[in-house]
Amino acid sequence: MEIPDLEAHVKQILTTRLGMADAEITPDSRLVDDLGMDSLDAVELAIATERQFGLSISDEQVAKLVTVGDIMKLVQHLTEEGRGPA
């Protein structure tokens, strides 16, 4: 299932959480190295993503996220598994 404007939704979560401009965030942006996220930011990101998309994201899945694109792939994967919006 394709989620309309998935990239825009993920960017909105990140801009809200990190206080960055939308233009600074690309799918290739690295969460720690480029966006300066720390472990607390990662937890907040997971919670916001779960709420936005109606998903359940494990700590192990969060730990594997390196880029913004990884977040989008995870949301898409969980949605296809039936763990997200239908």
C-alpha positions in Angstrom: 0.0 0.0 0.0 1.3 3.4 -0.9 0.9 6.1 1.7 0.2 9.5 0.0 2.9 12.1 0.8 4.8 9.7 3.0 8.0 11.8 2.7 6.1 15.0 3.6 4.6 13.4 6.7 8.0 12.1 7.9 9.6 15.5 7.2 6.8 17.2 9.2 7.5 14.9 12.2 11.2 15.7 12.0 10.9 19.4 11.6 8.5 19.6 14.5 10.8 17.4 16.7 14.1 18.9 15.7 13.2 22.5 14.8 14.9 22.2 11.4 13.8 23.6 8.1 12.0 21.2 5.7 14.6 21.9 3.0 17.4 20.6 5.3 15.9 17.2 5.4 16.2 14.7 2.6 15.7 10.9 2.4 19.5 10.6 2.5 19.9 12.7 5.6 21.5 10.7 8.4 19.6 11.0 11.6 22.6 11.3 13.9 25.3 12.7 11.7 23.3 15.1 9.6 20.3 16.0 11.8 22.0 15.7 15.2 19.5 13.3 16.7 20.3 11.6 20.0 18.6 8.6 21.8 15.9 10.8 23.3 15.1 12.3 19.9 14.9 8.7 18.5 12.3 7.7 21.1 10.3 10.8 20.4 10.5 10.2 16.7 9.3 6.6 17.1 6.3 7.8 19.3 5.4 10.5 16.8 5.6 8.2 13.9 3.5 5.5 15.7 0.8 8.2 16.3 0.9 9.7 12.9 0.7 6.4 11.0 -1.1 4.1 13.6 1.9 1.8 13.8 3.8 -0.2 16.4 7.5 0.3 16.2 9.9 -1.8 18.3 13.0 -0.5 20.0 15.0 -2.9 17.8 13.5 -1.3 14.6 14.3 2.2 16.0 17.9 1.2 16.6 18.3 0.2 13.0 17.2 3.6 11.6 20.1 5.5 10.0 18.5 7.8 7.5 15.2 9.6 6.9 14.7 7.1 4.0 15.0 4.3 6.5 12.0 5.7 8.4 10.0 5.9 5.2 10.9 2.3 4.3 10.0 1.1 7.8 6.6 2.9 7.7 5.9 1.4 4.2 7.0 -2.1 5.4 4.8 -2.1 8.6 1.9 -0.8 6.6 2.2 -3.6 4.1 2.5 -6.1 6.9 -0.9 -4.9 8.1 0.5 -3.2 11.2 -0.5 0.2 10.1 -3.4 2.1 8.4 -5.4 0.1 5.9 
